[in-house]
Amino acid sequence: MSTVRIAGRFNGPPGSGNGGYSAGMLAAHVDAPAVSVRLRKPVPLDRDLEVVGGDLLDGETVIASAEPATLDLDVPAAPTLDEARAAQAKVPWRDRHPFPTCFGCGPGRDDGIGALLGPLDGRPEWAGVWRPDDVLPNDGTHVLPEVVWAALDCPSAQPVAPDGGPASVLGTFVAQVAQPVRLGVDHVLLAWELGREGRKAHSASAIIGPHGVCGRARAVWISIG
């Protein structure tokens, strides 16, 4: 039997797992370059969850489902690091964050990813700079894939809720990690809105390193505000 356990440190909204991190942990059980994960329930923390097929189970309750996917997503041209830093300096979410202790983007964390972005001048995308350090789970050289999933997740929420609200939760996440993300190296985080449908917002994100795109993702966010 395979299990997944999301430690309390890797929370998103209080009391539940960060959506991207949790999705990445489940995606590791799917043998495919790109994986689609649908989060059906808040992911419990600090207990073993069973993986059956592509389903993540808490007892008989299906928490999430994963399956191979095709990710057809063009990534816009990367801004320079200076342009991304200038955008990040605006960071509308810093003072109006709906979940300030989130592992992925919470400003109240000193052991998280800190993926806070701001709008680029003259462009529709949002951007920031991420220099991962060894406080994050890693293999000694690169952060682990589930951390990359988390770093793709949180940025994609920010352009669709530019003032920090209403609060939204991740519904479906399709991601592909193309190359590892190296510790101690500056990477551009890029995110942009794709459209809206009622309470759902569609967005995309990418992590771009010195040698090109490390990961890309599409997200569906569901407003709970």
C-alpha positions in Angstrom: 0.0 0.0 0.0 1.3 3.5 -0.9 0.7 6.4 1.4 1.1 10.1 1.4 1.6 12.2 4.5 1.5 16.0 4.4 3.4 17.4 7.4 1.8 20.3 9.2 4.5 22.6 8.0 3.2 22.3 4.5 -0.1 24.0 5.0 -2.0 26.3 2.8 -5.2 27.5 4.4 -5.0 26.9 8.1 -5.4 23.3 9.0 -5.1 21.8 5.5 -2.3 21.0 3.1 -1.0 23.5 0.5 -2.7 22.7 -2.7 0.3 22.6 -4.9 2.5 20.7 -2.5 -0.2 18.2 -1.8 -0.9 17.8 -5.6 2.8 17.3 -6.2 3.1 14.6 -3.6 0.2 12.7 -5.2 1.5 13.4 -8.7 4.7 11.5 -7.8 2.6 8.3 -7.9 1.6 8.9 -11.6 4.1 7.9 -14.3 3.6 10.8 -16.7 5.5 14.0 -17.7 2.4 16.2 -17.0 -0.1 15.3 -14.3 -3.6 16.7 -13.6 -4.7 16.7 -10.0 -8.2 17.6 -8.9 -8.5 18.5 -5.2 -11.9 17.5 -3.9 -11.5 18.1 -0.2 -9.2 20.0 2.1 -6.0 17.8 2.5 -5.6 16.6 6.1 -2.3 17.3 7.8 -0.1 15.0 9.8 -1.7 11.6 9.0 -1.2 8.9 6.5 -3.5 9.0 3.4 -3.8 6.0 1.2 -3.0 6.2 -2.5 -5.2 3.8 -4.6 -4.8 4.1 -8.3 -4.8 7.8 -8.8 -6.9 8.6 -5.8 -5.8 10.0 -2.4 -8.0 8.6 0.3 -8.7 9.5 3.9 -10.5 6.4 4.9 -13.2 6.1 2.3 -13.2 9.8 1.4 -11.6 10.8 -1.8 -9.4 13.8 -1.1 -7.8 14.2 -4.5 -7.5 12.5 -7.9 -4.6 12.4 -10.3 -4.2 11.3 -13.8 -1.8 11.7 -16.8 -2.4 14.9 -18.7 -1.3 17.0 -21.7 -0.2 20.5 -20.9 -0.4 22.7 -23.9 0.8 26.0 -22.5 2.9 28.7 -24.1 5.0 30.6 -21.6 5.4 34.3 -22.3 8.9 35.8 -22.7 10.6 36.0 -19.3 11.2 39.4 -17.9 14.7 40.2 -16.7 15.5 39.6 -13.1 15.5 43.3 -12.5 12.1 43.7 -14.0 10.8 40.8 -12.0 12.2 42.3 -8.8 10.6 45.7 -9.6 7.3 43.9 -10.0 7.7 41.9 -6.8 8.5 45.1 -4.9 4.8 46.1 -5.4 3.5 42.9 -3.9 -0.2 43.8 -3.3 -0.6 40.6 -1.3 2.0 41.3 1.3 -0.4 43.2 3.6 -3.7 41.7 2.4 -2.9 38.0 2.2 -5.9 35.7 2.8 -3.7 32.9 4.3 -0.6 34.6 5.8 0.8 31.3 7.1 0.7 29.5 3.7 3.8 27.5 3.0 3.9 28.6 -0.6 3.3 32.3 -0.3 2.6 33.3 3.2 4.4 36.5 4.3 4.3 35.2 7.9 6.6 32.3 7.2 10.4 32.2 7.3 10.6 28.5 6.4 8.4 28.6 3.3 8.8 29.5 -0.4 7.8 33.1 -0.1 6.3 33.2 -3.6 4.9 36.7 -3.6 4.5 38.4 -7.0 3.5 41.8 -8.3 2.3 43.2 -11.7 4.9 43.8 -14.4 5.0 47.3 -15.9 3.3 47.4 -19.3 2.5 43.7 -19.3 -0.5 41.6 -18.1 1.7 39.1 -16.3 2.8 39.1 -12.7 6.4 38.3 -11.7 8.8 37.8 -8.8 12.2 36.3 -8.1 12.6 33.1 -6.2 16.0 32.0 -4.9 15.4 28.7 -3.1 17.5 27.9 -0.1 18.2 24.8 1.9 15.4 25.5 4.5 13.2 23.9 1.8 13.1 20.1 1.3 15.9 19.3 -1.1 18.3 16.6 -2.3 21.4 18.6 -1.6 21.4 20.4 -4.9 17.8 20.9 -6.0 14.5 21.4 -4.2 12.2 18.4 -4.3 9.6 18.2 -7.1 6.7 18.7 -4.7 8.3 22.1 -3.7 8.3 23.0 -7.4 4.6 22.2 -7.6 4.0 24.5 -4.6 6.0 27.2 -6.2 3.9 27.0 -9.3 0.7 26.9 -7.4 0.7 30.0 -5.2 1.8 32.5 -8.0 -1.1 31.5 -10.2 -3.6 32.7 -7.6 -2.3 36.2 -7.4 -3.2 37.7 -10.8 -6.8 36.5 -10.4 -7.2 38.1 -7.0 -5.0 41.2 -7.2 -6.1 42.7 -4.0 -5.7 39.5 -2.0 -9.4 38.6 -2.1 -11.9 37.1 -2.2 -10.1 34.1 -0.8 -9.9 31.2 -3.3 -8.8 27.6 -3.1 -7.2 25.4 -5.7 -9.5 23.2 -7.6 -7.6 21.5 -10.5 -3.9 21.8 -11.1 -2.1 20.5 -14.2 1.7 20.8 -13.9 4.9 19.6 -15.6 8.4 19.9 -14.2 10.8 20.1 -17.1 14.1 20.5 -15.3 15.1 20.7 -11.6 15.2 23.9 -9.6 18.6 24.5 -8.2 19.3 25.8 -4.7 20.9 29.2 -4.4 20.0 30.3 -7.9 17.6 33.1 -8.9 14.5 32.0 -10.8 11.8 34.1 -12.3 8.2 33.3 -11.1 5.7 34.3 -13.8 1.9 34.1 -13.5 -1.0 35.3 -15.7 -4.8 35.0 -15.8 -6.5 32.9 -18.6 -10.2 33.7 -18.0 -13.1 33.4 -15.6 -16.3 31.4 -15.4 -18.6 32.3 -12.5 -16.8 31.5 -9.2 -13.9 29.8 -11.1 -10.8 31.6 -12.3 -8.3 30.1 -14.8 -4.7 31.0 -14.6 -1.2 29.8 -15.5 2.3 30.0 -14.0 5.9 29.2 -14.8 9.3 29.0 -13.2 12.1 30.2 -15.4 15.7 29.5 -14.5 19.0 30.4 -16.2 18.6 27.6 -18.7 14.9 28.1 -19.5 11.6 26.9 -18.2 11.8 24.6 -15.2 8.1 24.1 -14.8 4.8 25.3 -16.0 1.2 24.8 -14.8 -2.5 25.6 -15.4 -4.8 26.2 -12.4 -8.5 26.5 -11.7 -9.2 28.6 -8.6 -12.6 28.5 -6.9 -13.7 31.6 -4.9 -14.8 30.9 -1.3 -15.2 34.5 -0.3 
